[in-house]
């Protein structure tokens, strides 16, 4: 795995640093770069029909440039809404986070509390470039989830997105009320990252 650099399909420095820290726990000489450093300045069109497809689409972009491509796709799935907003979580209302939360509350206005079950989902995909496919195959995906409930009013000032409405029963708090350190241990993304690290060990 040392013969090719890793590239996270993101322009976000924080996400890139987080992924590099995870991978360096496996091997201290691993380096992770972002799309810009790989020479890709554009935005990737996410036209898949699932978290797995969208993560794979994004990871394939740096892989086509010769890097080991990594990408994640995540969102909120609400059972009473048939899994919506799902892959459309970030653009659910066509507006920002506040508008997304307002739409979610409106759509669930007649749903009783016990049926407002939901989960955050995070899928991390890895795609190998052509020169490594014969040795390692095309790549893989892992999926992490965190179960909770959608409450009727926002609580907490932290987090982002749907965090103020996502109630986590084991702690009795919303994701917006949980500190970042705790959230990073229990979240869907944390679960996916742990699975990703374990899966990657198979390729060493």
C-alpha positions in Angstrom: 0.0 0.0 0.0 3.0 2.3 0.2 3.6 2.5 -3.5 0.7 5.0 -4.1 -0.4 8.0 -2.2 -3.9 8.3 -0.7 -6.2 11.1 -1.8 -9.4 12.0 0.0 -12.1 13.2 -2.4 -12.5 16.5 -0.5 -11.4 20.1 -0.5 -11.9 20.3 3.3 -8.6 20.5 5.2 -10.2 19.3 8.4 -11.5 16.1 6.8 -8.1 15.5 5.1 -6.2 15.8 8.4 -8.7 13.5 10.1 -8.3 10.8 7.5 -4.5 11.1 7.6 -4.5 10.7 11.4 -6.6 7.6 11.1 -4.3 6.0 8.4 -1.1 7.0 10.2 -2.2 4.9 13.1 -1.9 2.0 10.7 1.4 3.1 9.2 3.3 6.2 10.2 4.6 6.9 6.7 1.2 7.2 5.0 0.3 10.6 3.6 -3.1 11.8 2.6 -3.7 14.7 0.2 -6.9 16.3 -1.0 -8.4 16.9 -4.4 -6.7 20.2 -4.9 -3.2 18.9 -4.2 -4.0 16.0 -6.6 -4.7 18.6 -9.3 -8.5 18.4 -9.3 -10.3 21.7 -8.7 -13.9 20.9 -9.7 -16.9 19.6 -7.8 -17.9 15.9 -8.2 -21.4 15.2 -9.3 -23.0 12.8 -6.9 -25.7 11.2 -9.0 -25.9 7.8 -7.3 -29.0 6.3 -5.7 -27.4 5.3 -2.4 -24.7 6.4 0.0 -22.5 3.5 -1.3 -22.9 4.6 -4.9 -22.1 8.3 -4.1 -19.1 7.5 -2.0 -17.8 5.2 -4.8 -18.4 7.8 -7.4 -16.3 10.3 -5.4 -13.6 7.9 -4.6 -13.2 6.9 -8.2 -12.1 10.5 -9.2 -8.8 10.5 -7.4 -8.3 6.8 -8.3 -8.5 7.8 -12.0 -5.8 10.3 -11.3 -3.5 7.6 -10.1 -4.1 7.8 -6.3 -5.8 5.5 -3.9 -9.1 7.3 -3.7 -11.1 7.6 -0.5 -14.5 9.3 -0.1 -17.4 9.4 2.3 -21.1 10.1 1.9 -23.4 10.5 4.8 -26.9 11.6 5.8 -30.0 11.2 7.9 -32.6 8.4 7.3 -36.0 8.7 9.0 -38.1 5.6 9.1 -41.5 7.4 9.0 -40.4 9.2 5.8 -39.3 6.0 4.0 -35.6 6.7 4.6 -35.8 10.4 3.6 -34.0 12.7 3.5 -31.3 10.1 3.0 -28.8 10.9 0.2 -30.5 14.3 -0.2 -29.9 15.3 3.4 -27.7 18.3 2.6 -30.2 19.6 0.0 -33.5 18.4 1.5 -35.2 21.8 1.5 -33.2 23.5 -1.2 -31.9 25.9 1.5 -29.4 25.6 4.4 -29.4 23.7 7.7 -32.1 25.8 9.3 -34.5 25.2 6.4 -33.7 21.5 6.3 -34.6 21.2 10.0 -37.8 23.1 9.5 -38.8 20.9 6.6 -38.1 17.8 8.7 -40.1 19.0 11.6 -43.0 19.8 9.2 -42.9 16.4 7.5 -43.0 14.7 10.9 -45.6 17.0 12.5 -48.3 14.2 12.7 -45.9 11.3 13.6 -46.1 10.2 17.2 -42.9 10.3 19.3 -42.3 6.5 19.4 -42.4 6.3 15.6 -39.9 9.1 15.0 -37.0 6.7 14.7 -34.0 7.6 12.6 -30.4 6.9 12.0 -27.4 8.8 10.8 -25.5 6.9 8.1 -21.9 7.2 6.9 -20.3 5.2 4.1 -16.6 5.4 3.4 -15.4 4.0 0.0 -11.9 3.2 -1.2 -11.0 2.8 -4.9 -7.7 1.6 -6.2 -6.0 3.1 -9.3 -5.5 0.9 -12.4 -2.0 0.0 -11.4 -3.1 -1.6 -8.2 -6.4 -3.2 -9.2 -4.7 -6.5 -10.3 -3.2 -6.8 -6.8 -6.0 -5.5 -4.6 -9.2 -5.4 -6.7 -11.4 -2.4 -7.3 -11.8 -1.4 -3.7 -14.5 -1.6 -1.0 -17.1 0.3 1.1 -17.9 0.3 4.8 -21.0 1.6 6.5 -21.5 3.0 10.0 -24.8 3.9 11.6 -26.0 5.6 14.7 -29.6 5.1 15.9 -31.7 7.8 17.5 -35.0 9.7 17.4 -36.1 13.0 15.9 -37.5 15.3 18.6 -40.1 18.0 18.1 -37.9 21.1 18.8 -34.2 21.9 18.5 -31.9 21.4 21.5 -28.3 22.4 21.9 -26.0 24.9 20.3 -23.2 22.5 19.0 -22.9 20.3 16.1 -24.2 21.0 12.6 -26.9 19.9 10.2 -29.7 17.9 11.9 -27.8 17.5 15.1 -30.2 19.7 17.2 -33.1 17.4 16.3 -31.3 14.0 16.5 -31.8 12.6 20.0 -29.4 9.9 21.2 -31.2 7.8 23.8 -28.1 6.2 25.5 -27.0 9.7 26.7 -30.4 11.4 26.8 -29.1 14.3 24.7 -29.2 15.5 21.1 -26.1 15.4 19.0 -26.0 19.2 19.4 -25.8 18.8 23.2 -23.0 16.3 23.1 -19.4 17.5 23.2 -17.3 17.0 20.1 -15.0 14.5 21.8 -17.9 12.2 22.8 -19.7 12.6 19.5 -16.5 11.5 17.7 -16.6 8.3 19.6 -20.3 7.3 19.1 -21.2 8.9 15.8 -22.0 7.1 12.5 -18.8 8.5 11.1 -16.8 7.2 14.0 -18.3 3.7 13.4 -17.5 3.9 9.7 -13.9 5.1 10.4 -13.3 2.2 12.7 -14.6 -0.3 10.2 -12.6 1.4 7.5 -9.4 1.1 9.5 -10.0 -2.6 10.2 -10.8 -3.4 6.6 -7.7 -1.5 5.4 -5.5 -3.8 7.5 -6.4 -6.7 5.1 -4.5 -4.8 2.3 -1.2 -4.2 4.1 
